[in-house]
Amino acid sequence: MKIEYDSERDLLYIWFTEVSKKSAETVTVKPGVFADFDREGKLIGIEVIDATEAVGKKIEFTLSEKYAA
């Protein structure tokens, strides 16, 4: 796992695979939170926009069965 933060754009990205893995689909989980999946439907990472607002808050979501391992 790798965590990246871009302070200029206030974006937080959490990688669950190698950083070079490309996203085939992005799903809006909730406003400002996006999940990226590879071609096999496995979760690659999660992006949080306006991350400084989200830090310290609980971000909770459930993915549909389509993305279950």
C-alpha positions as CSV (number, residue, x, y, z in Angstrom):
1,M,0.0,0.0,0.0
2,K,1.2,3.5,-0.8
3,I,-0.4,6.8,0.2
4,E,0.2,10.0,-1.8
5,Y,-0.9,13.5,-1.0
6,D,-0.8,16.4,-3.5
7,S,-0.9,19.6,-1.4
8,E,-1.4,21.9,-4.5
9,R,-4.6,20.1,-5.5
10,D,-5.5,18.9,-2.0
11,L,-5.8,15.3,-3.3
12,L,-5.2,12.1,-1.3
13,Y,-4.6,8.8,-3.1
14,I,-4.3,5.4,-1.5
15,W,-2.8,2.7,-3.7
16,F,-3.7,-0.9,-2.9
17,T,-1.6,-2.3,-5.8
18,E,1.6,-1.2,-7.5
19,V,1.6,2.4,-8.6
20,S,2.0,1.6,-12.2
21,K,-1.3,-0.3,-12.4
22,K,-3.7,1.5,-14.7
23,S,-7.4,2.1,-13.9
24,A,-10.0,0.6,-16.2
25,E,-13.0,2.0,-14.3
26,T,-13.6,4.8,-11.8
27,V,-16.6,4.7,-9.5
28,T,-17.9,7.7,-7.6
29,V,-18.4,6.3,-4.1
30,K,-19.7,9.5,-2.6
31,P,-19.1,13.2,-3.5
32,G,-15.3,13.7,-3.5
33,V,-14.4,10.0,-3.1
34,F,-13.6,7.8,-6.0
35,A,-12.6,4.2,-6.3
36,D,-10.4,2.9,-9.2
37,F,-10.6,-0.6,-10.5
38,D,-8.5,-2.6,-12.9
39,R,-9.8,-4.7,-15.9
40,E,-10.5,-7.6,-13.6
41,G,-12.6,-5.5,-11.3
42,K,-10.1,-5.4,-8.4
43,L,-9.7,-2.3,-6.4
44,I,-6.5,-0.4,-7.3
45,G,-7.0,2.7,-5.1
46,I,-9.1,5.4,-3.6
47,E,-8.9,9.1,-4.4
48,V,-10.2,11.8,-2.0
49,I,-10.7,15.3,-3.3
50,D,-10.5,18.2,-0.8
51,A,-8.6,15.8,1.5
52,T,-7.9,18.3,4.2
53,E,-11.6,18.6,4.8
54,A,-11.9,14.8,5.0
55,V,-8.9,14.2,7.4
56,G,-10.2,13.5,10.8
57,K,-13.6,12.6,9.5
58,K,-14.8,9.0,9.0
59,I,-15.2,8.1,5.3
60,E,-17.2,5.0,5.1
61,F,-18.7,3.3,2.1
62,T,-19.8,-0.1,0.7
63,L,-19.0,-1.4,-2.8
64,S,-21.6,-3.3,-4.7
65,E,-21.2,-7.1,-5.1
66,K,-19.9,-6.4,-8.6
67,Y,-16.6,-5.4,-7.0
68,A,-16.4,-8.0,-4.3
69,A,-13.4,-10.3,-4.4
